[in-house]
Amino acid sequence: MRVLVIGAGIAGLSAAWHLREAGIAATVLEARDRIGGRVWTCRDFADIPVEFGAELIHGRAPEVNTWHWVEKLGLRTWRWNKRDDSMIRTEEGAWLTMGEARAVSAELDVTRSWDLGDVPEPGGGEDLASYLRRIGFNDQQMRYVQRSFANAEGESMRFLNAKAHLQLPLEASGGTRGVDSDYRILDGYDAYYEKLAEGLDIQLGSVVEAIDWADGVQATTTAGDHHRADAAVVTLPLGVLRAKRVAFKPALPPQKQEALAGLKMGPVMKMVYLFDEHILDPSIGAIYARGNPPMWWSPSLGRDGGQVVWTAFFTGDYARELLPLGEEAALRHGLETLRREIGQPDLEYVKARWVNWPEDEFALGGYSVCLPGCYDARDKLARPTPPLYWAGEASAPHHLTAMVHGAYFSGQRAANEIIGSGLRA
């Protein structure tokens, strides 16, 4: 039995790795000239690895499978205590640590802890903004939610299915959303995904334009190459699927079309700045700003000496506001926001980089969001349609989406579906 894996992001690498472990030959077709997909470690921007894509391990719950590889490979990590080493510009204009701000403002605190008390659960058709208004959030709290939670989720509140995006905080299930700490792989995320890819049959620069699945699977690339197999794991990003960059023959069944219509690829962007010295106390690892971009963090934290890097992270309407500016103007806009927040009007960067995932042709966005009224869309996307099997962060359960370990989980799940299908006989 042979399997094609479409995409060498984390989901595709996970699927191929688990198939190989089961003795099933898999060929991975990757459109880019590199592996990793939306996990992208740059090693020539600064004297430290800088993540242009996924950046952190979220939490240490048992389901965070990334830790298995971190520990197996002996990778160094640094814990980011988000409650204590962050600064926030409050809605009133005060410049406080997150702990100080939460202590003086119960309204802010609830938007960070998600301890909503005895409130009704959201319905599957309710967007996050409507739900929070219904349970009593005021204008100030709504702005805090948009600046932090919704920005981290990848879209503006009107596009977020409240039930899906508040699932873990409301259930207090001990999962990865709402945890106190994230973790940075000091050795770079590429140390993880390159090891995962070691020994796999990966063909870079293979841009798949058509998948015929009427009798087995045949994937055709833009170069005219034809790859045949008994089954395929499709890990294409949601944005690529929704844009119909790949033609499926026959067309995907109605359930898959419904799934794709019920999910949206959020516009997620970064601007990365290199400075020649610390711009704040080196113990401060993040800034929650009132301007755009609303979120900043420093990959430099957790080490001694060397260059200083700060990353701006912005999504949803924040991204839509800056996209038309183009790279140079957007980078200057971001610098102006940073200058205002930290009170350094003459601050200048050594160099900067705009990471534009919405206009990346092989991603077309950052990560998926579940739309109001479409709570079961992820489950529909994940269901096998033999000989096609489905993986990628958009197909992960709600509490694992937009995270590396969710993508890994989806690839493992798809591999196990093939392994258990009987096709290998």
C-alpha positions as CSV (number, residue, x, y, z in Angstrom):
1,M,0.0,0.0,0.0
2,R,1.2,3.5,-0.8
3,V,-0.1,6.8,0.6
4,L,0.3,10.4,-0.6
5,V,0.4,13.1,2.0
6,I,-0.4,16.5,0.6
7,G,1.6,19.1,2.6
8,A,4.7,19.0,4.8
9,G,3.4,21.1,7.6
10,I,3.1,19.6,11.1
11,A,-0.1,17.7,10.2
12,G,1.5,16.2,7.1
13,L,4.8,15.3,8.8
14,S,2.9,13.7,11.7
15,A,0.7,11.6,9.3
16,A,3.7,10.4,7.3
17,W,5.8,9.7,10.5
18,H,3.0,7.6,12.0
19,L,2.3,5.8,8.7
20,R,6.0,4.9,8.4
21,E,6.0,3.6,12.0
22,A,3.2,1.3,11.0
23,G,5.2,0.1,7.9
24,I,3.2,2.0,5.4
25,A,5.1,3.8,2.6
26,A,4.1,7.5,2.3
27,T,5.3,10.2,-0.1
28,V,4.8,13.8,1.0
29,L,4.2,16.4,-1.6
30,E,5.0,19.9,-0.5
31,A,4.5,23.1,-2.5
32,R,7.1,25.2,-0.7
33,D,10.8,24.9,-0.9
34,R,10.9,24.1,2.8
35,I,9.0,21.9,5.3
36,G,7.1,23.2,8.3
37,G,4.2,25.0,6.6
38,R,2.9,27.7,9.0
39,V,5.7,26.8,11.4
40,W,8.7,28.6,10.1
41,T,11.9,29.2,12.0
42,C,14.1,31.9,10.5
43,R,17.8,31.7,11.4
44,D,19.2,34.7,9.5
45,F,17.2,37.5,10.9
46,A,18.9,37.7,14.3
47,D,21.5,35.8,16.4
48,I,18.6,33.7,17.8
49,P,16.0,31.5,16.0
50,V,13.0,33.8,15.2
51,E,9.6,32.2,14.6
52,F,7.8,33.8,11.6
53,G,5.0,31.3,12.1
54,A,3.8,29.4,15.1
55,E,5.9,30.5,18.1
56,L,4.9,28.8,21.4
57,I,3.9,25.6,23.1
58,H,0.6,26.4,24.8
59,G,0.5,24.8,28.2
60,R,1.7,21.5,29.6
61,A,-1.5,19.4,29.6
62,P,-1.1,15.7,28.8
63,E,-2.7,16.3,25.3
64,V,0.1,18.8,24.4
65,N,2.0,16.2,22.4
66,T,4.8,18.6,21.4
67,W,6.3,17.9,24.8
68,H,6.9,14.3,23.8
69,W,9.3,15.5,21.1
70,V,10.8,18.3,23.1
71,E,11.8,15.8,25.9
72,K,12.8,13.1,23.4
73,L,15.1,15.5,21.6
74,G,16.4,17.3,24.8
75,L,15.3,20.7,23.5
76,R,15.7,23.7,25.7
77,T,12.5,25.6,26.6
78,W,11.7,28.8,28.4
79,R,8.5,29.4,30.4
80,W,6.6,32.6,29.7
81,N,4.5,33.5,32.7
82,K,1.9,35.6,31.0
83,R,0.3,36.9,34.2
84,D,3.5,38.3,35.7
85,D,6.0,39.4,33.0
86,S,3.6,41.4,30.8
87,M,2.8,45.1,30.6
88,I,-0.6,46.4,29.6
89,R,-1.8,49.9,28.6
90,T,-5.2,49.9,30.3
91,E,-8.3,51.5,28.7
92,E,-7.8,54.3,31.2
93,G,-4.3,54.9,29.9
94,A,-2.3,53.5,32.9
95,W,0.9,51.5,32.2
96,L,0.8,48.5,34.6
97,T,2.0,45.0,34.9
98,M,-0.8,42.5,34.0
99,G,-0.9,41.5,37.6
100,E,-1.3,45.1,38.8
101,A,-4.0,45.8,36.2
102,R,-6.0,42.8,37.1
103,A,-5.8,43.6,40.8
104,V,-7.3,47.0,40.3
105,S,-9.8,46.1,37.7
106,A,-12.3,43.3,38.2
107,E,-13.6,44.1,34.7
108,L,-10.2,43.4,33.1
109,D,-9.6,40.4,35.3
110,V,-12.6,38.5,34.1
111,T,-11.5,39.0,30.5
112,R,-8.1,37.3,31.3
113,S,-9.3,34.6,33.7
114,W,-12.5,33.7,31.9
115,D,-14.1,32.9,35.2
116,L,-17.5,34.0,34.0
117,G,-19.4,32.7,37.0
118,D,-22.9,31.4,36.8
119,V,-23.9,32.4,33.2
120,P,-25.8,30.6,30.5
121,E,-23.7,28.7,28.0
122,P,-23.6,30.1,24.5
123,G,-25.6,28.6,21.7
124,G,-24.0,27.0,18.7
125,G,-25.3,29.9,16.5
126,E,-24.1,32.7,18.7
127,D,-21.1,34.9,17.8
128,L,-18.7,35.8,20.6
129,A,-19.6,39.5,20.6
130,S,-23.3,38.9,21.0
131,Y,-22.8,36.3,23.7
132,L,-20.5,38.5,25.8
133,R,-23.0,41.4,25.5
134,R,-25.8,39.1,26.5
135,I,-24.0,38.1,29.7
136,G,-23.3,41.7,30.6
137,F,-19.8,42.7,29.2
138,N,-19.5,46.5,28.8
139,D,-17.7,48.4,26.1
140,Q,-14.4,48.5,27.9
141,Q,-14.5,44.8,28.5
142,M,-15.3,44.2,24.9
143,R,-12.2,46.1,23.8
144,Y,-10.1,44.1,26.2
145,V,-11.4,40.9,24.8
146,Q,-10.7,42.0,21.2
147,R,-7.2,43.1,22.1
148,S,-6.3,39.9,23.8
149,F,-8.5,36.8,23.5
150,A,-10.0,37.4,20.1
151,N,-6.7,38.7,18.6
152,A,-5.1,35.5,19.8
153,E,-7.9,33.4,18.3
154,G,-7.2,34.9,14.9
155,E,-10.3,36.9,14.1
156,S,-12.7,39.6,15.3
157,M,-15.4,38.6,17.6
158,R,-18.3,38.8,15.1
159,F,-16.7,35.8,13.2
160,L,-16.1,33.6,16.3
161,N,-18.5,30.9,17.2
162,A,-18.9,31.6,21.0
163,K,-19.5,28.0,21.9
164,A,-16.5,26.8,20.0
165,H,-14.1,29.5,21.0
166,L,-15.0,29.5,24.7
167,Q,-15.3,25.8,25.0
168,L,-12.4,25.1,27.3
169,P,-12.6,28.2,29.5
170,L,-16.3,27.6,30.1
171,E,-15.8,23.9,30.9
172,A,-12.8,24.6,33.1
173,S,-11.3,21.4,31.6
174,G,-7.7,22.1,32.4
175,G,-6.8,22.2,28.7
176,T,-4.5,24.6,26.9
177,R,-6.6,27.7,26.4
178,G,-6.5,30.1,29.3
179,V,-3.4,28.6,30.9
180,D,-1.0,30.8,32.8
181,S,2.1,29.9,30.8
182,D,3.3,29.3,27.3
183,Y,6.7,27.9,26.4
184,R,9.3,28.9,23.8
185,I,11.6,26.3,22.2
186,L,14.9,28.1,22.6
187,D,16.5,25.9,20.0
188,G,13.9,26.9,17.5
189,Y,10.7,25.1,16.4
190,D,12.6,23.8,13.4
191,A,14.6,21.5,15.7
192,Y,11.4,19.7,16.3
193,Y,9.9,19.6,12.8
194,E,13.1,18.7,11.1
195,K,13.5,15.7,13.4
196,L,9.9,14.7,12.7
197,A,10.7,14.8,9.0
198,E,14.0,12.9,9.2
199,G,14.0,9.9,6.8
200,L,10.6,10.7,5.3
201,D,10.1,10.8,1.5
202,I,9.4,14.5,1.0
203,Q,9.3,16.1,-2.4
204,L,9.6,19.9,-2.2
205,G,8.3,22.3,-4.8
206,S,5.5,19.9,-5.7
207,V,2.5,22.2,-6.1
208,V,-0.6,19.9,-6.3
209,E,-3.3,21.4,-8.6
210,A,-5.6,18.4,-9.0
211,I,-6.5,15.3,-7.0
212,D,-8.4,12.5,-8.8
213,W,-9.9,10.1,-6.2
214,A,-12.4,8.2,-8.3
215,D,-10.2,5.0,-8.3
216,G,-7.4,5.2,-5.8
217,V,-5.7,8.6,-5.8
218,Q,-3.8,10.5,-8.4
219,A,-2.3,13.9,-7.5
220,T,-1.2,16.1,-10.4
221,T,1.3,18.9,-9.9
222,T,1.6,22.2,-11.8
223,A,4.8,20.7,-13.3
224,G,2.8,17.9,-14.9
225,D,3.9,15.2,-12.5
226,H,1.4,12.4,-11.7
227,H,1.6,10.7,-8.3
228,R,-0.5,7.6,-7.8
229,A,-1.4,5.9,-4.5
230,D,-4.0,3.9,-2.7
231,A,-5.0,6.7,-0.4
232,A,-4.1,10.3,0.5
233,V,-4.0,12.4,3.5
234,V,-5.0,16.0,2.6
235,T,-3.5,18.5,4.9
236,L,-3.9,21.6,2.8
237,P,-4.6,24.8,4.8
238,L,-8.2,25.8,5.0
239,G,-7.5,29.0,3.0
240,V,-6.2,26.9,0.1
241,L,-9.2,24.6,0.2
242,R,-11.7,27.4,0.4
243,A,-10.0,29.2,-2.5
244,K,-10.3,26.0,-4.6
245,R,-6.6,26.1,-5.5
246,V,-6.8,22.3,-5.9
247,A,-9.4,20.7,-8.1
248,F,-11.0,17.5,-6.7
249,K,-12.3,15.0,-9.2
250,P,-15.0,14.0,-8.4
251,A,-16.1,17.1,-6.5
252,L,-16.0,16.9,-2.7
253,P,-19.3,15.6,-1.2
254,P,-21.8,18.0,0.3
255,Q,-20.7,17.4,3.9
256,K,-17.2,18.5,3.0
257,Q,-18.5,21.6,1.2
258,E,-20.6,22.4,4.3
259,A,-17.5,22.0,6.5
260,L,-15.5,24.4,4.4
261,A,-18.3,27.0,4.3
262,G,-18.6,26.8,8.1
263,L,-14.9,27.7,8.7
264,K,-12.9,30.8,8.0
265,M,-9.2,31.4,7.6
266,G,-8.3,34.3,9.9
267,P,-5.9,37.0,8.7
268,V,-3.0,36.5,11.0
269,M,0.1,38.7,10.6
270,K,3.4,39.4,12.4
271,M,5.9,42.3,12.3
272,V,9.3,41.4,13.7
273,Y,11.8,44.1,14.8
274,L,15.4,43.9,15.7
275,F,16.8,46.5,18.1
276,D,20.4,47.1,19.1
277,E,19.6,47.3,22.8
278,H,16.8,46.5,25.3
279,I,13.8,48.7,24.9
280,L,12.3,47.8,28.3
281,D,13.4,46.0,31.5
282,P,14.7,42.7,30.2
283,S,12.3,40.9,32.6
284,I,9.3,42.2,30.6
285,G,8.4,39.7,27.9
286,A,5.1,41.1,26.5
287,I,3.1,44.3,25.9
288,Y,-0.7,44.5,25.5
289,A,-1.1,47.8,23.6
290,R,-4.1,50.0,23.1
291,G,-3.1,50.7,19.5
292,N,-2.5,48.6,16.5
293,P,-0.8,46.1,16.7
294,P,-2.3,45.2,20.1
295,M,0.1,42.5,21.2
296,W,3.9,42.4,21.4
297,W,6.3,39.9,22.7
298,S,10.1,39.5,22.9
299,P,11.7,36.2,21.7
300,S,14.9,37.6,23.3
301,L,13.6,37.0,26.8
302,G,15.0,34.1,28.7
303,R,18.6,34.4,27.6
304,D,21.6,36.6,28.5
305,G,23.2,39.0,26.0
306,G,22.8,39.1,22.3
307,Q,20.4,40.9,20.0
308,V,17.0,42.1,21.0
309,V,13.9,41.1,19.0
310,W,10.3,42.1,19.5
311,T,7.4,40.6,17.6
312,A,4.0,42.3,16.9
313,F,1.1,40.0,16.5
314,F,-2.2,41.2,15.0
315,T,-5.2,39.5,13.4
316,G,-8.8,40.2,12.4
317,D,-9.7,43.8,11.9
318,Y,-6.3,44.9,13.1
319,A,-4.7,43.0,10.2
320,R,-7.3,44.3,7.7
321,E,-6.5,47.8,8.8
322,L,-2.8,47.4,8.1
323,L,-2.8,45.2,5.1
324,P,-3.5,48.0,2.6
325,L,-0.5,50.0,3.9
326,G,2.1,47.6,2.5
327,E,5.2,46.4,4.2
328,E,7.2,49.6,4.7
329,A,4.3,51.8,5.9
330,A,2.9,49.0,8.1
331,L,6.3,48.6,9.8
332,R,6.5,52.3,10.5
333,H,2.9,52.3,11.8
334,G,3.8,49.4,14.2
335,L,6.9,51.3,15.4
336,E,4.8,54.4,16.1
337,T,2.5,52.2,18.2
338,L,5.4,50.8,20.1
339,R,6.9,54.2,20.7
340,R,3.7,55.5,22.2
341,E,3.2,52.5,24.5
342,I,6.7,52.5,26.0
343,G,7.2,56.3,25.9
344,Q,10.2,56.3,23.6
345,P,9.4,58.7,20.7
346,D,12.9,58.4,19.1
347,L,13.0,54.6,19.1
348,E,14.4,53.1,15.9
349,Y,14.9,49.5,14.8
350,V,17.9,48.0,13.1
351,K,15.8,46.0,10.7
352,A,12.3,44.7,10.5
353,R,10.3,42.0,8.7
354,W,6.6,41.9,7.8
355,V,5.2,38.3,7.8
356,N,2.1,38.4,5.7
357,W,0.3,35.1,6.1
358,P,-3.0,36.2,4.4
359,E,-1.1,36.8,1.2
360,D,1.1,33.7,1.4
361,E,-0.1,31.7,-1.7
362,F,0.3,28.4,0.1
363,A,-1.6,29.4,3.3
364,L,-3.9,32.3,2.5
365,G,-4.3,33.1,6.2
366,G,-3.1,32.3,9.6
367,Y,-5.4,29.7,11.2
368,S,-9.0,28.7,11.1
369,V,-11.9,30.0,13.0
370,C,-15.3,28.3,13.4
371,L,-18.1,30.6,12.3
372,P,-21.4,31.2,14.2
373,G,-24.0,28.6,13.4
374,C,-21.4,26.0,12.3
375,Y,-20.2,24.3,15.5
376,D,-19.8,20.9,13.9
377,A,-17.8,22.1,10.9
378,R,-14.5,20.9,12.2
379,D,-15.9,17.4,12.8
380,K,-17.3,17.3,9.3
381,L,-14.0,18.3,7.8
382,A,-12.1,15.6,9.8
383,R,-14.3,12.7,8.7
384,P,-12.7,10.4,6.2
385,T,-14.0,10.1,2.6
386,P,-11.9,7.1,1.5
387,P,-9.6,7.1,-0.2
388,L,-9.1,10.6,1.0
389,Y,-8.3,11.3,4.7
390,W,-8.2,14.7,6.2
391,A,-5.8,16.5,8.6
392,G,-4.6,20.0,9.4
393,E,-5.3,22.3,12.3
394,A,-8.7,23.2,10.8
395,S,-9.8,19.6,11.3
396,A,-8.7,19.3,14.9
397,P,-11.2,19.4,17.8
398,H,-12.1,22.9,18.9
399,H,-9.8,23.0,21.9
400,L,-6.8,22.0,19.8
401,T,-7.1,24.3,16.8
402,A,-4.7,27.1,16.0
403,M,-1.9,25.2,17.8
404,V,1.0,23.0,16.7
405,H,0.0,20.1,18.8
406,G,-3.5,20.2,17.3
407,A,-2.1,19.9,13.8
408,Y,0.1,17.0,15.0
409,F,-2.9,15.3,16.6
410,S,-4.9,15.6,13.3
411,G,-2.1,14.0,11.3
412,Q,-1.8,11.1,13.8
413,R,-5.6,10.7,13.7
414,A,-5.6,10.5,9.9
415,A,-2.7,8.0,9.9
416,N,-4.5,5.8,12.4
417,E,-7.7,5.9,10.2
418,I,-5.7,4.6,7.3
419,I,-3.9,2.0,9.4
420,G,-7.3,0.7,10.7
421,S,-9.0,0.8,7.3
422,G,-7.8,-2.5,6.0
423,L,-6.4,-0.9,2.9
424,R,-2.9,-2.0,3.8
425,A,-3.7,-5.6,3.0
